Amino acid sequence: MSSQVFRPRANSIAHMTIIAIAVLPLTVGLAIASLSRSPANTKVNVAKNQPVPFSHQHHTWELGIDCRYCHTSVEKSSFAGIPPTETCMSCHSQIWTNSPLLQPIHDSWDTGTPIKWNKVNKLPDFVFFNHSIHVNRGLNCNTCHGPMQDEHITAKGNAFQMSWCLDCHRAPDRYLGWNKDIAKENPGLTPREMAFKLYWKLQEKGKGDLSQVETELINGHFMGSDHAEDREAGKEIVAKLGIKVQQLADCSVCHR
């Protein structure tokens, strides 16, 4: 009689090996997918150092400066615009003139050399995005950029993945009807004006007097609304502005 070549536990090892071979690719795939969507890769909520530690919270919330004072082209151009040194010096030639934190601004002014800001939100070259189109349809800045009025150092608010953009493009009424209360309080305002009016409402009334949808938007958690009233208001804006919903998900809209 020949001796047994494999011990009984070899069966268990063989079974475990087969399972590991089947599970390992799936595990690796899930790990890579999770990593690609994590802040380590997307940089969401990761503050980016700048030559000057500019605080949106201080300027927009504490001082009440309108977004468009610095981002002058956000309503009429694809690019929101970065404030030139002259804009900064309109205030800082008079206040905080000796602050070492603001020295780069004074150096820029004295030498005529623009400040090199580090870009926080950057899309691939094959993606076309136009700020003015979105703002003029009533999308508030926080929809894409997160709670800007609370940020001390600017960070990326969303990962800007294609599926996230398509959620809005396939059902824009879910994202445009948030301002129905502002429209009732301020009849005659255009969707573009209402997009910025939310910040003034926050200044005047505080978060306690905002609607649920407005609160979600201010806190950077707004992912569209399925409330019947919000969607109805959104559909009215879609119809009024002649938005062609069926074409919004076409590849050519964003990829040119």
C-alpha positions in Angstrom: 0.0 0.0 0.0 1.4 3.4 -1.0 1.6 6.2 1.6 -0.8 9.1 1.4 0.8 12.0 -0.6 -1.4 14.9 0.7 -2.6 15.3 4.3 -6.4 15.8 4.9 -5.9 19.5 5.5 -4.7 19.9 1.9 -8.4 19.9 0.9 -9.1 22.9 3.1 -6.0 24.7 1.8 -7.1 24.0 -1.8 -10.6 25.4 -1.1 -9.3 28.5 0.6 -6.9 29.1 -2.3 -9.7 28.8 -4.9 -11.8 31.3 -2.9 -8.9 33.7 -2.5 -8.2 33.6 -6.3 -11.9 34.5 -6.9 -12.2 37.1 -4.2 -8.8 38.8 -4.5 -9.4 40.6 -7.9 -12.8 41.9 -6.5 -11.2 43.1 -3.3 -8.4 44.9 -5.2 -10.9 46.5 -7.5 -13.0 47.7 -4.7 -9.9 49.0 -2.9 -8.8 50.9 -6.0 -12.3 52.3 -6.5 -12.5 53.5 -2.9 -9.1 55.1 -3.1 -9.9 56.9 -6.3 -13.0 58.4 -4.6 -11.3 59.2 -1.4 -10.0 62.7 -0.4 -6.5 61.3 -0.9 -7.2 61.4 -4.7 -10.1 63.8 -5.2 -8.7 66.4 -2.6 -12.3 67.1 -1.5 -12.3 69.1 1.7 -8.5 69.2 1.7 -7.5 72.9 2.1 -4.9 74.0 -0.4 -2.1 76.4 0.7 -2.1 79.8 -1.0 0.4 82.6 -1.1 -2.0 84.6 1.0 -4.3 82.8 3.5 -7.5 84.2 2.1 -10.6 83.4 4.2 -14.0 83.3 2.5 -15.7 83.1 5.9 -14.1 86.4 7.0 -14.8 88.3 3.7 -18.2 86.9 2.7 -19.8 86.1 6.0 -18.2 88.5 8.5 -17.8 91.4 6.2 -20.6 90.7 3.8 -18.7 91.1 0.6 -20.6 89.9 -2.4 -19.0 87.0 -4.3 -19.0 89.0 -7.5 -16.8 91.7 -6.1 -13.8 89.3 -6.4 -15.2 86.8 -9.0 -16.1 89.5 -11.5 -16.7 87.4 -14.5 -18.8 84.6 -12.9 -22.0 85.9 -14.5 -20.7 86.4 -18.0 -17.8 84.1 -18.6 -16.8 80.4 -18.4 -14.2 81.4 -15.9 -15.4 82.8 -12.5 -12.3 85.1 -12.3 -9.6 85.5 -9.7 -9.3 88.9 -8.2 -6.3 91.0 -9.3 -4.0 92.6 -6.8 -5.9 95.9 -7.4 -9.0 94.4 -6.0 -7.3 93.3 -2.8 -5.6 96.7 -2.4 -8.9 98.5 -2.7 -9.3 97.6 1.0 -5.8 96.6 2.1 -4.2 99.8 1.1 -6.1 101.2 4.1 -6.5 98.3 6.6 -4.2 95.6 7.9 -1.4 97.4 6.0 1.4 96.1 8.3 0.2 92.5 8.5 3.0 90.1 7.5 0.3 87.7 6.1 -0.6 90.3 3.5 3.0 91.1 2.5 2.7 89.1 -0.8 -0.1 91.4 -1.8 1.9 94.5 -1.1 4.9 93.0 -2.9 2.7 92.2 -5.9 1.4 95.8 -5.9 4.8 97.3 -5.7 6.4 95.2 -8.4 3.4 94.8 -10.7 3.8 91.0 -10.5 0.5 89.1 -10.3 0.0 86.8 -7.3 0.2 83.1 -8.3 -2.8 81.5 -6.7 -2.9 77.7 -6.5 -5.9 76.5 -8.4 -8.3 74.5 -6.1 -10.8 73.3 -8.7 -9.4 72.0 -11.9 -11.2 70.0 -14.6 -9.5 67.9 -17.3 -8.7 69.6 -20.6 -11.3 67.6 -22.4 -14.1 68.9 -20.1 -15.8 72.2 -20.9 -17.5 74.1 -18.1 -19.1 77.5 -18.2 -19.8 79.3 -14.9 -22.1 81.9 -16.4 -24.5 79.3 -17.9 -25.0 77.7 -14.5 -25.2 80.9 -12.5 -27.7 82.5 -14.8 -30.0 79.5 -14.4 -30.1 80.0 -10.7 -27.5 77.5 -9.4 -26.0 78.8 -6.2 -22.2 78.6 -5.8 -22.5 76.1 -2.9 -24.2 73.6 -5.1 -20.8 72.8 -6.6 -18.3 74.4 -4.3 -19.7 73.4 -0.9 -20.2 75.8 2.1 -18.0 78.6 0.8 -19.2 81.1 3.4 -17.8 78.9 6.2 -14.3 78.2 4.7 -11.2 79.8 6.1 -8.9 78.4 3.5 -10.5 77.3 0.3 -10.9 73.6 -0.3 -12.5 71.6 -3.1 -16.2 71.0 -2.3 -17.0 68.1 -4.7 -15.1 65.6 -6.7 -16.8 66.7 -10.0 -17.2 63.2 -11.2 -19.2 62.8 -14.5 -22.0 60.8 -12.8 -22.5 63.7 -10.3 -22.8 66.2 -13.2 -25.2 64.0 -15.0 -27.5 63.8 -12.0 -28.3 67.5 -12.5 -28.2 67.5 -16.3 -30.8 64.7 -16.5 -33.2 66.3 -14.0 -32.3 70.0 -13.6 -35.7 70.8 -12.0 -34.4 69.0 -8.9 -31.6 71.5 -8.5 -33.3 74.7 -9.7 -36.5 74.9 -7.5 -34.6 75.4 -4.3 -35.2 79.2 -4.5 -39.0 79.2 -4.5 -39.1 80.8 -1.1 -36.7 83.6 -2.1 -38.8 84.1 -5.3 -41.9 84.6 -3.1 -40.1 87.0 -0.8 -38.5 88.9 -3.6 -40.9 88.9 -6.6 -39.2 90.0 -9.8 -35.8 88.7 -9.2 -34.2 86.6 -12.0 -32.8 83.1 -11.2 -29.3 84.6 -11.4 -30.2 87.2 -8.8 -31.8 84.6 -6.5 -28.6 82.5 -6.7 -26.7 85.2 -4.8 -29.7 86.5 -2.8 -29.4 83.4 -0.6 -26.2 84.7 1.0 -27.9 88.0 1.8 -30.9 86.1 3.3 -28.4 84.2 5.5 -26.8 87.5 6.6 -30.2 89.1 7.4 -32.0 86.1 9.0 -29.4 83.5 10.0 -29.5 79.8 9.4 -32.5 79.4 11.8 -34.9 81.1 9.4 -33.8 79.2 6.3 -35.9 76.5 4.7 -34.7 72.9 4.8 -33.5 73.0 1.2 -31.8 76.4 1.8 -30.1 75.0 4.9 -28.8 72.0 2.9 -27.5 74.3 0.3 -25.8 76.6 2.8 -24.2 73.7 4.6 -23.0 72.2 1.3 -25.1 69.1 1.5 -27.6 69.8 -1.3 -28.0 67.0 -3.8 -31.2 68.1 -5.4 -34.8 68.1 -4.0 -37.6 65.6 -4.7 -40.2 67.7 -2.9 -43.2 68.3 -5.2 -43.2 72.1 -4.7 -39.5 72.3 -5.3 -39.6 70.3 -8.5 -42.6 72.2 -9.7 -40.7 75.5 -9.2 -37.7 74.0 -10.9 -39.8 72.9 -13.9 -41.2 76.5 -14.2 -37.6 77.8 -14.4 -36.7 75.1 -17.0 -39.7 76.1 -19.1 -39.1 79.9 -18.7 -35.4 79.7 -19.6 -36.0 77.3 -22.5 -33.6 74.6 -21.1 -33.6 71.7 -23.4 -33.4 68.9 -20.9 -33.2 66.1 -23.5 -29.9 67.5 -24.8 -28.2 68.2 -21.5 -26.9 64.6 -21.2 -25.4 64.7 -24.7 -21.6 64.1 -24.7 -21.1 67.2 -26.8 -22.5 69.5 -24.1 -19.4 69.1 -21.9 -16.9 67.4 -24.2 -15.9 69.6 -27.2 
